[in-house]
Amino acid sequence: MMGDVTDPFDGPDVPLTERQPSRKANVMAATGLLSSLLIATLTVMPANFAIADAGPTFDVLSLNGDGEPIVSLDGAESYDTTGELRLTTVSYSRAHTSAFSLGSVVEGFLSPHRTVYPDEFVFGTPEEQEQESQANAQAWVYSQESATVAALEQLGWTVPATTAVAGVIEGSNAAGLLEDQDVITAVDGNALVTYGDLTRALAVHDPGDDVTLTIDRAGQTQDVTFALIASDDDPTVARMGIYVVPTFDLPVTVNVDIYSVSGPSGGLMFALGIMDKLTPEDELAGAKIAGTGTIDADGTVGPIGGIRHKMDGAVAAGADYFLAPLANCDEVVGHVPEGLDVYAVDTLADAYDAIVAIGKQQTSGLPTCSAASSKE
């Protein structure tokens, strides 16, 4: 039969039922109490942080909660589609609007699916927040218009545009020559009909080349000539160094019925949804595709923020494929969720080719972010 249990590290043998707490036991107990208090404090203490996580997704080919199409078209015949084209988002929880604590922040730091930022780093001061909110609302509207123009022109429609000067960038050779509200009517003698005509006219030039713009200034026509400058992003690309605002005469009206999203990152998926609805072919053939990316009226796909969270959201929504802007590939490589195939796109044409290939289950030739990164 086993005798009394003893502690060999603390004096003579004493039956356990009679032993007094040792100094070591007291220290350990005190430490445990402090740890418990700290954990309890972390659990309830407000934290001035923002936590980013996967947000909701929206299938732009589906119906909203009221049974109305999320994307509808007026002025052109639309066709039935199958499959899904999911716009992805990022959700931000904030300490002063959500019930989370410093403990949640610590958990967020440790989670591979969340990102923690100082609240002001993400949202700024109240004044900056208001400005950002207004900018995102405007960007949301602009992304829909750009998506419509890009989709229609990709399908061969002509979308007339009037392009006006909205400012001259410091360092531009157009300074002193162009003024706000000048309307650009021709480049190097070639009349502009669409916004794409302007970008294509500049694409044949190198930085340092002279370009001649024909402008309408308060009803008076004149020519101005100046040297193009290099783009900040790519020194081989020529830029005028001015801001322009195009006004489009859309032959098709696109209505978007999502009110809980803002910002420009849904542009690519909007454009693909419009193209899918305007073509009799069933491009997706039932495939579930998610994606993200800004879209310019000329069809250029731009980078966005929070792409890892958006990929997580795509998987949670049941998507099998994801379209990522080429410029975001460095954030994609090594972070693709299991079960998701990710393809890199740089233009709307790339993205449309991708959804067609996915629908045909012929994806072996599509560019991936891993392949794009290996070429850099």
C-alpha positions in Angstrom: 0.0 0.0 0.0 1.3 3.4 -0.9 2.4 5.6 2.0 2.0 9.3 2.5 3.0 11.5 -0.5 5.9 13.7 0.3 7.7 16.7 -1.2 11.5 15.8 -1.5 12.4 19.4 -2.2 11.1 21.1 0.9 12.4 19.9 4.2 11.7 16.7 6.1 9.0 14.2 5.1 5.6 15.4 6.2 2.3 13.8 5.3 0.6 15.7 2.5 -2.5 16.4 4.6 -0.3 18.2 7.2 2.1 20.1 4.9 2.1 23.9 4.9 2.3 25.8 1.6 6.0 26.2 0.5 7.5 29.4 -0.6 7.8 28.1 -4.1 4.1 27.2 -4.1 3.2 30.6 -2.8 5.2 32.3 -5.6 3.6 30.0 -8.2 0.2 30.7 -6.9 0.8 34.5 -6.9 2.1 34.3 -10.4 -0.9 32.3 -11.6 -3.2 34.9 -10.0 -1.4 37.7 -11.7 -1.6 35.9 -15.0 -5.3 35.3 -14.5 -5.9 38.9 -13.7 -3.9 40.0 -16.7 -5.9 37.7 -19.0 -9.1 38.9 -17.5 -8.0 42.5 -18.0 -7.0 41.8 -21.7 -10.4 40.3 -22.2 -12.3 43.4 -21.2 -10.0 46.3 -21.8 -10.8 48.4 -24.9 -8.1 48.4 -27.5 -7.4 51.3 -29.9 -6.9 49.0 -32.9 -8.6 47.9 -36.0 -8.9 44.3 -37.1 -9.1 43.4 -40.7 -10.8 40.1 -41.7 -12.5 38.5 -44.7 -15.7 40.4 -45.6 -18.8 39.3 -47.3 -18.8 38.5 -51.0 -21.4 39.3 -53.6 -22.2 37.4 -56.8 -22.7 40.1 -59.4 -24.7 37.7 -61.5 -27.3 36.9 -58.8 -30.3 38.6 -57.1 -30.1 40.8 -54.0 -32.2 40.3 -50.9 -35.2 41.9 -52.5 -35.1 39.5 -55.5 -33.7 42.1 -57.9 -30.6 41.6 -60.0 -27.5 43.0 -58.4 -26.4 44.1 -61.9 -29.0 45.0 -64.5 -28.7 46.5 -67.9 -31.0 49.0 -69.7 -30.5 49.6 -73.5 -29.2 46.2 -74.5 -30.4 42.6 -74.5 -29.0 40.6 -71.7 -28.7 36.8 -71.5 -29.0 34.2 -68.8 -25.8 33.1 -67.1 -24.7 30.2 -64.9 -22.0 30.1 -62.3 -20.9 32.9 -60.0 -18.7 36.0 -60.3 -18.1 37.1 -56.8 -16.9 40.5 -55.7 -14.9 40.2 -52.6 -14.5 42.6 -49.7 -12.5 43.2 -46.4 -14.3 43.9 -43.1 -12.7 46.1 -40.5 -13.7 45.9 -36.8 -12.9 49.0 -34.7 -12.6 49.3 -31.0 -15.0 52.1 -30.5 -17.7 50.6 -32.7 -17.2 46.8 -32.1 -17.2 44.8 -28.9 -13.6 43.6 -28.9 -10.8 44.0 -26.5 -7.0 43.9 -26.3 -7.3 40.2 -26.0 -8.9 40.1 -29.4 -6.1 42.2 -30.7 -3.5 39.7 -29.4 -5.5 36.9 -31.0 -5.6 38.9 -34.2 -1.8 39.3 -34.2 -1.5 35.5 -33.9 -4.1 34.6 -36.5 -2.9 34.0 -40.1 -6.3 35.1 -41.3 -6.5 38.5 -39.6 -4.5 41.7 -39.7 -4.3 44.2 -36.8 -3.5 47.9 -37.3 -3.5 50.9 -35.0 -7.0 52.4 -35.5 -5.8 55.8 -36.6 -3.3 54.2 -39.1 -6.3 52.7 -41.0 -8.9 55.3 -40.5 -7.1 58.5 -39.6 -8.5 61.4 -37.7 -12.3 62.1 -37.8 -11.8 64.7 -40.5 -9.7 62.3 -42.5 -12.3 59.6 -42.0 -15.0 61.9 -43.5 -12.8 62.7 -46.5 -12.0 59.1 -47.0 -15.7 58.1 -46.8 -16.6 60.6 -49.4 -13.7 59.5 -51.6 -14.7 55.9 -51.3 -18.3 56.6 -52.2 -17.1 58.5 -55.3 -14.7 55.8 -56.2 -17.5 53.2 -55.9 -19.6 55.2 -58.5 -16.6 55.8 -60.7 -15.7 52.1 -60.7 -19.1 51.2 -62.0 -18.9 53.7 -64.8 -15.3 52.6 -65.7 -16.4 49.0 -65.6 -19.3 49.7 -68.0 -17.0 51.6 -70.4 -14.3 48.9 -70.3 -16.8 46.1 -70.7 -18.6 47.7 -73.6 -15.4 48.6 -75.5 -14.0 45.2 -74.9 -17.0 43.8 -76.6 -16.6 46.1 -79.6 -19.1 48.9 -78.6 -18.2 52.5 -79.2 -18.5 54.7 -76.1 -18.1 58.4 -77.0 -16.3 60.5 -74.4 -15.5 64.2 -73.8 -12.2 64.6 -72.1 -11.5 67.8 -70.1 -8.4 68.9 -68.3 -8.7 68.9 -64.5 -5.3 70.1 -63.5 -1.6 70.1 -64.4 0.8 68.1 -62.3 4.0 69.8 -61.0 6.9 69.1 -63.3 4.7 68.7 -66.4 5.7 70.5 -69.6 2.0 71.3 -70.1 2.3 73.9 -67.3 1.3 77.3 -68.7 -0.2 75.8 -71.8 -3.2 73.9 -70.6 -6.0 75.2 -68.3 -8.7 73.6 -66.3 -11.8 72.9 -68.4 -9.9 72.7 -71.7 -11.5 70.0 -73.7 -9.0 67.8 -75.7 -10.5 67.1 -79.1 -7.5 65.6 -81.0 -4.0 64.3 -80.5 -1.4 64.8 -83.2 -4.2 65.7 -85.6 -6.2 62.6 -84.9 -9.7 63.3 -83.5 -10.7 61.7 -80.2 -14.0 59.9 -80.1 -13.5 57.6 -77.1 -11.4 57.8 -74.0 -9.4 54.9 -75.3 -8.4 57.0 -78.4 -6.5 59.2 -76.0 -4.6 56.4 -74.2 -3.8 54.7 -77.5 -2.5 58.0 -79.0 -0.1 58.4 -76.1 1.0 54.8 -76.1 3.0 55.2 -79.4 5.1 57.9 -77.8 8.2 57.7 -75.6 9.1 60.1 -72.7 10.6 63.3 -74.2 8.6 63.1 -77.4 6.6 66.1 -78.4 2.8 65.7 -78.5 0.3 68.2 -80.0 -3.1 68.5 -78.4 -6.0 70.2 -80.1 -8.2 71.8 -77.4 -11.4 73.7 -77.2 -11.1 76.5 -74.7 -14.4 78.4 -74.1 -15.4 77.7 -77.7 -12.0 78.6 -79.2 -9.9 75.9 -80.9 -6.1 76.0 -80.6 -3.2 73.6 -80.7 -0.6 73.3 -77.9 2.6 71.3 -78.2 4.8 70.1 -75.3 7.2 67.3 -74.4 5.9 64.2 -72.6 7.3 63.2 -69.3 8.1 59.7 -67.9 5.6 57.9 -65.6 6.5 57.7 -62.0 5.6 54.0 -62.1 7.5 53.1 -65.2 10.2 55.4 -66.7 9.6 53.9 -70.1 6.0 55.0 -70.3 5.1 58.5 -71.5 2.7 60.7 -69.7 1.3 64.2 -70.3 1.5 65.1 -66.6 -2.1 66.3 -66.4 -5.3 65.2 -64.8 -8.3 64.6 -67.1 -12.0 63.9 -66.4 -13.8 62.0 -69.1 -17.6 62.3 -69.5 -19.0 59.3 -71.2 -22.1 59.0 -73.4 -23.0 55.4 -72.4 -25.1 53.5 -74.9 -26.1 51.1 -72.1 -27.1 52.0 -68.6 -25.9 49.7 -65.9 -27.6 49.6 -62.5 -25.8 48.2 -59.5 -27.8 47.3 -56.4 -25.3 46.9 -53.6 -25.3 49.6 -50.9 -23.0 48.1 -48.3 -19.8 48.3 -50.3 -17.6 51.3 -51.2 -14.3 51.9 -52.9 -13.0 51.0 -56.3 -11.9 47.3 -55.9 -15.1 45.8 -57.3 -14.5 47.2 -60.7 -13.0 44.1 -62.4 -15.9 41.8 -61.3 -18.5 44.4 -62.3 -16.9 44.5 -65.8 -16.9 40.7 -66.1 -20.5 40.5 -65.0 -21.5 43.1 -67.6 -19.7 41.2 -70.3 -21.2 37.9 -69.3 -24.7 39.3 -69.3 -24.2 40.9 -72.7 -23.0 37.8 -74.5 -25.1 34.8 -75.5 -22.3 32.4 -74.6 -22.3 30.8 -71.2 -18.7 31.7 -70.4 -18.7 30.3 -66.9 -20.5 27.0 -67.5 -21.4 26.9 -63.8 -17.9 27.7 -62.5 -17.7 29.7 -59.2 -15.1 32.5 -59.6 -14.2 35.2 -57.2 -11.8 38.1 -57.7 -10.9 41.7 -57.1 -9.2 44.6 -58.8 -9.8 48.2 -59.8 -10.6 48.8 -63.5 -9.8 51.8 -65.6 -12.0 52.8 -68.5 -9.3 51.6 -70.9 -9.5 48.1 -69.3 -6.4 48.3 -67.1 -6.7 46.2 -63.9 -5.1 47.9 -60.8 -4.0 46.6 -57.4 -6.1 46.6 -54.2 -5.6 46.2 -50.5 -6.4 43.2 -48.3 -6.1 40.5 -51.0 -5.3 37.7 -48.5 -8.5 38.4 -46.6 -10.4 38.5 -49.9 -9.0 35.1 -50.9 -10.2 33.8 -47.5 -13.6 35.2 -48.1 -13.7 33.6 -51.6 -13.1 30.2 -50.1 -15.7 30.7 -47.4 -18.2 31.6 -50.1 -17.5 28.4 -52.0 -15.4 29.8 -54.9 -13.0 27.5 -56.6 -11.1 30.1 -58.6 -9.8 33.6 -57.9 -8.7 36.4 -60.2 -5.9 38.6 -58.7 -4.4 41.8 -60.1 -0.9 41.1 -61.4 0.4 44.0 -59.2 -0.8 42.1 -56.1 1.0 38.9 -56.9 3.8 39.4 -54.3 1.1 39.3 -51.6 -0.6 36.2 -53.1 2.4 33.9 -53.4 2.7 31.7 -50.4 -0.7 32.7 -49.0 -3.2 31.0 -51.3 -5.9 29.1 -49.3 -6.2 25.4 -49.9 -8.7 24.5 -52.6 -8.4 27.9 -54.4 -6.8 28.3 -57.9 -5.5 31.8 -58.3 -4.8 33.4 -61.7 -3.1 36.7 -62.4 -4.7 39.3 -64.6 -3.4 42.7 -65.8 -6.2 43.8 -68.1 -9.9 43.1 -68.6 -9.0 41.1 -71.7 -6.8 38.9 -69.5 -9.7 38.4 -67.0 -12.3 37.6 -69.7 -10.0 35.1 -71.3 -9.5 33.5 -67.9 -13.2 33.0 -67.1 -13.7 31.5 -70.6 -10.8 29.1 -70.1 -12.1 28.2 -66.6 -15.6 27.6 -68.0 -14.1 25.2 -70.6 -11.8 23.6 -67.9 -8.8 24.6 -70.0 -6.8 26.5 -67.4 -3.3 25.0 -67.9 -2.2 28.0 -70.0 -3.5 30.7 -67.6 -0.8 32.8 -65.9 -0.5 32.3 -62.1 1.1 34.6 -59.5 3.8 32.1 -58.9 4.8 32.1 -62.6 4.7 35.9 -62.7 6.9 36.2 -59.6 9.4 33.8 -61.0 10.0 36.0 -64.0 10.8 39.1 -61.9 
